[in-house]
């Protein structure tokens, strides 16, 4: 069976009876088995996925199937699915079975998607390489000595290596876009609040956003159409109507695109990525779009502001894992205080502990004003600057990452080097705007390259249209 790159293709074959869901699912199970060494899956849902496939096949026969019938999808291991384990790839939640489903999982199932398994990620979504997972490193299918990116590395590799058609990830500071860029996929992060976060294990609540990793823009559009919209279980979700993204992809028209000058003219940017992006810019021009270079002088403040704010929120969100309520518990502790300390020390990995400590520090008395409050002010300035740019331009263009996928272990010894790899993705996260990573082919070593497009709040439709036209023409 060949690799399918869109649901449209699969549904066409299902309609003509040239394919059935049992065979399709068997194919993906075999692909997972063949690619076990990449370590993308923490668990494969053989039984529940097979049952779903049987139910959906019957609906297809009856003509009552939902929009996502035929889509085999994986979910990041921080998204709750009732009666299935969810661990956020941490020892702290090893063996924990979710008593309820997240809103995104409920909406997938309502529209007859088949959930094939839970995908490896950095522990509690904290990392940019998928090396902090309790279940081990996810390897890049393009070069197994290199990282998949993070934190949604398992999601990216599962799509890259054809272990499922699409995958859900979460994007706090680039955790969908960066692994998608490293693996040659389309990584889409919507506006903050466009998709419900109910049932998604929290890292930094004012940043976290569910996103998609796909091989086609049409699948990203259809998934957003299904997942977005009001949810009474999440007060931060937008109540704006959800457009028919998948039906409106044919819309065209020439746009104004601003290239963030400092992100391209940067010594840290890999020469092959720069060359690929300059070629992409020429392609946008040839399609009739107006390109202008604009200065963005706040690049140096992005990563510090992001890490002060997200670690502060993480220290608060992760305080619930104390060895008492649920999760890992040390059984040798002789006092309540020791129980807290030893359970957290043994249950959390090094990177999670580092971020909790940093977050607790910036929120502590005497440092709150100097760090946390200052970072909030910087975030406001960044958002205002971005909103001003969107008064004159429809889209912003920048790299996704400074380099292609780096070697496993290369950056783990220096957290600052790892954090600086987020320099291009955290801008959209700080501003809460939608962004997409689009593949630009491979470099001379066969490693995927990518470009990032961003747009104003809730202009996902425009972003999907521009992306689709760019990749198709």
N, C-alpha and C positions, 0 to 999 in steps of 0.2 A: 504494500500500500504506500502511495506517495505521501509526501508531507502536504497537509492542507494548510493554507495560509489565511483562510477566511471562512466564516460561518456560512456565507452566501453559497460558496462552493459546496460545502457539506450538505446544506439543505437542498440544493439542486439535485444532488445524487440521491438523497433520501426520498425526495418527491418522485423521482424516476425509478425508484426501487432498485437502484444500482448499488445501494449501500444500506446496511441496517445498523442500529445502534449497538447491538451485541458484538458485531465484528469490529466496529469502530473502537469500542471500549477495549476489546481484546488487543487490538493493535497498540493502543496507548499503554496498556498493562505490559505488553512485550517491550515497548520502547523504554519504559521505566526500568524493567529488568536488565535490558542491554546497557543502560546508562547508570546503573547503580553506583558505579565508581565516582560519579560526579557529585553524589551526596545531596541532590536537590530536595528529596522528599524526607520528611521526618516520619511520615506514616502514609501508607496508601489505603484508601477506604474501599477495599475490594468488595465487601458485602453490600454496603449502602449504595455505592456507585452502580453496582450490578442491578440492585433493586430499582434504583432510579431509572436506569436505562430501560428496564422492562416496562415500567409505568409510562415513560415518555414514548416508547415505541408504540404502545397501545393507543396513546393520544394521537400520535401521527397517523395511525391507521384510521382513527375516528374523525380526524380533521379538527381536533380540539387542542392541538399543541400550542404552547406559548412561543414568544419571540425568540427564546434562546434554545429551543429544541435542537439538539445536535451539537451544542457547545459543551465540550468536555473541559472543565476548568479546575485549576488548583487554587487553594487559598493559603495565604501566608499564615504561619503558625502563631499569629497573635489575633486571629479573627475567630470568634466563638461559633461553634456549630453544635447544636444540642446533641447530647449523648455521644459526643466524640471528644477525644483528648485535645487539649490546647495547652501549650507549654511556653510560648514566646521563646522557644529554644533555650530555656533556662532550667537548671537543676531545681530552682526554687519551685517550679510548677510541674515537675516531672510526675506523670501519671494523673494529673488533674483532668477530670471529665467535666465538660461544660454543662450546666443544668439548663441552658437556654441558647438560642441562636441569635447572632447579631442580625441587625436589620438587613445588611447587605446579603447575608446568606439566605435569609427568608425571601428576599426579592429575586435572587438567582433561582431558587427552587420554585417560586411561584411562576416563573417564566420558563421552567423546564430545563434549566442547565443541569448538567451532571457534575457533581463535585467529586473529583477523583482522589484528592488527598490534601494533607497539610504540608506546606513547603518550608524548608529550612530558612532561617534568617539569623541576623546578628541577635544576640541575647537582648530581649526586651526592645528590639529594633535599634539598639545603640551600637553603631559601627558603620563603616563605609566599605567593608570588604568581605563580609560574611565569615570572618575569622574568629569572632567572639562567641559563636554558637556553642552551646554545651554538647551538641551532636556533631561537632567537627566542621571543617572548612568545606564550603561548596566550591567546586572546581569549574573553571570556565571551559565550555566545550570547544572553544576555538584554540585553546592552549591550556592543557591541564595543570601546567605549572603556574598558572596565573589565577588571580581572584575573579570571582563572578561579580564583584561589587556588592554594596550593601545599602541598607540592611536587607532589602528584598532579593537577595542573591539567588535563593532557591526558586523564586517565582520567575526570575529572568532566565535562568538556565533551563527550567522545565519547558519554557516556550522555545528557547533557542535550540534545544536538543530534541524537540518534537515529542515531549512526554505528555503534553496536553495542548489544546488549541490556544488557550489564554490563561492568565493568572491574575489574581488580585494581590496587590501589595499595599503597603502603607508608606506614605511619603511625609516625613517630618521636616527634613532638610535636604531632600534629594533622593530618598531611599527607594523611589520607583524609577526616577529618571537616570540616576547614575548607573545602577546595574543594567538597565535597559541599554544604555550607551555602551557599556563594556561588553554586552552580549549581542549587539546588533538588532535589538528589538525596538518597538515603539512604546515608550513609557509616558503615560499621560497622568498628570496631576491636575485635578479640577480646582476651582476656587475653594478656599477654606469655607466649609459649611454647605457645599453643594451636595455632598453625600453624608449620610448619617454615620456618626462614630459609635453609635450604641452597639455594645458587644465587641468592640475592638479594644484590646488591652492597651491602656494609656501609657504613653511615654511623656510627651509634652502637649498638654491638652489644647493650647492655643495655636498649635502648629500641625498636629496630626491630621492627616487626610488620607482616606482610602483612594488608591489609584489603580490603574490597569496596565498590564503588560501584554501586548498583542503583536501579531505579525502584520496586521492591516489596520488602517485608520477606520475602516467601516466597522470592525469589531469593537474598537475603542468607543466609537460613537454609539453603537447599539448598547454596549454595557453601561455607558454613562446614562443613556436614556432610561434604562431599567433601574439603575441604582440610585439616581438622583431624586431629590424631592423631599417634601415635608415628612417629618417623622415625630410623632408625639413623644417618643422615648428620648429624643435628643433636642434640648432647647436651643442648641447652637446651630441647628440646621436651618438653611434658608427655606422660606415658604414661597419663593418665586416659582411660577409655573415652569415645568420642564419641557423644553422644545423637543420636537421630533428630530433629534440630531442625525439619526441614520437616514432619514428621508430627505434631509436638506443638504447633503454633501455635494450635490451638483452645483450649488450656488457659486458664482465666480465674481469677477470684478477685481480691479487692480487696487492694491493697498499701499500704505506708507509704512515702511519697515525701518526702524532705527537700529543700527548696529552699535552696541556699547563698545566704544573705541578702546577703553582701557582693558577690556577683557580679551580683545584680539591682539593688540600691541602690548603683549605681556611676555616677559622673558620666561615665565614659568610654563607658557603654553607650548606643547609639543609641536614641532615644525610640521609634521604630517597632518595633525588635526587642523592647524592653521591653514594649510594649503587646501584641505578638503572643504573647510568653511568658506574660504575665499572663492572656491569653485561653486559652492552652493549659492553664495551671494550673486555671482554672475548668472546663475540659473534663475534666481528670483527676478533679476533685472530682465532677462530674456523673456520671462513670462509676463512682463509689463508692470511689475511692481516698482515703486519708487524707493530707492535705498539711500539713506543718509547716515553718516557716522555722527554719533553724539557722544559728548563727554559724560561719564558717570564717575564723579570724584569721591564716592563713598565706598569704593571697593575694599579698602583697608579695614573698614569698620564692620563689614558683613559677618565674618566668621566670629570675631570676639562677641558681638552683640547676640548672635545666634546661640553660642555656647553658654553664655551667662544665663540667658532666658530659658533655654531648654533644660539645662541641668537643674536650675531652680525648680522648674515644674516637675522634673523627674524625681527630685528628692522628696517632693510632696506626694506625688502619685505612687511611688514605690514604698512609702512608709507603711502601707497596708500589709506588706509581706513581712510579717514579724515572727513567724513560727507558731503563732497562736490561732489565728482565724482559719487559715488554710495554707497549703503549700508545704515546702520542706520544713521539717522540724528536727532540731537536735534533741536526742532523747537522753543525753548524759548531763544536761545542765542542772545545776543544783539550786538555782534561784531564778526568779523571773527575769531579772536584769541580764543574767548570763544566757538565759534562753533566747532573749532577743538578739544579743550580740553574736552568739555562736551560730544561731540559725541563719542570720543574715550574712555572716562572714563565710559560712560554708555553702549557702544556697546561691549567692550571687557570684558572678565571675568578676575578673579584675576590672574590665572596662566599665561595667555597671557600677561597681563600688567607687571607681574613680569619679564617675559623673555624679553619683549621689553625694560624695564628699565635696566636690566642687560646688554643687547646687546648695548644699547646706551652708557652706562657707559664704556664698554671695548673698544668702538670705539672713545671715547672722547679724546680731546687733553690732553696729559700728561699721559694717560693710554694705548694708542694704542700700544706703544712699549712694555710696561710691560705685557700686557695681550694678545691682539689679535695677534700681531706679534710673540710673544713667543709661543702661541698655534699653530700657523701655522708651526713653526719650529718643535714642538713636533709631529705634524701630519706627517711631512716629515720623522722624525726619526722612527715613528711607521710603516709607510709604507715601509721604507727601511728594517726594521727588519723583517717584514712579508715576504717581497719579498726574503730576504736571506733564510728564513725558507723553502720557496717553491723551493729553489734550491736543497734541500735535501729530501723534503717530498711532497707527493701529496695532502694531506689533513691535516687540523688542527681540533682537537676535544676539545670541552669545554662544560660547562653547558650553558643553555640559560638564566636561571634566578637563583638567589641565593636561592629562596624559591618557593613553590607552590603558587597558587593564594592566596593573603592575603585578609583579611576581608575589606568590604566596610567601608571607613572612617578611617581605621587603620593608614595609612601613610599620610593623607592629611594635618595634622597639622605641619608636618616637611618636607619641600621641599627637604632637603638634603638626608633624608632617601629614599624618592621617587626617587631622581636622582641616588642614589647609586644602586638602583635596576637594572639600565641599564649597570652595570659594565661589563657584559659578551657579550652584544650585540653591544656596540658601537665600538668595535675593528674592525669588518667587515665594519662598516660605515665609520670610519676614513680612513681605507685603501681602501675603494671602491670595496672590493672583494665580490664574491657571498657567500651566507650562507643559511643554511636551519635548521629549527627546526623540529626534528622528534619525534613522540610520543613514550614513553617508558612505557605505561600502567599507572596505578594509584597507589597512596600511600594508606596507611591503612585507611585513611579518605575518599577515593574515589576521591581524587583530581588528575588531570593529571600531569604526569612528562614528562620531555623531555631532549633531547641531541642536541647539535649544531655541525654541520660540516661546515667547511669553506674551500675554495680552491682558487687557483690563478685566476687573472683576466681572464674572458671569458672562464673559464673551467666549465660552467654550465652543459655541457653534462656529464662530469666525475662525477660531484656532484649528478646529477639526477640518474645516473647509480648505484653509490655506495649506495645511499639512497634506491633505489628500491630493490636492492639485499638484503640489511640489513633488510628491513621490510618484505620481502617475504619469506626469508629462515628461 
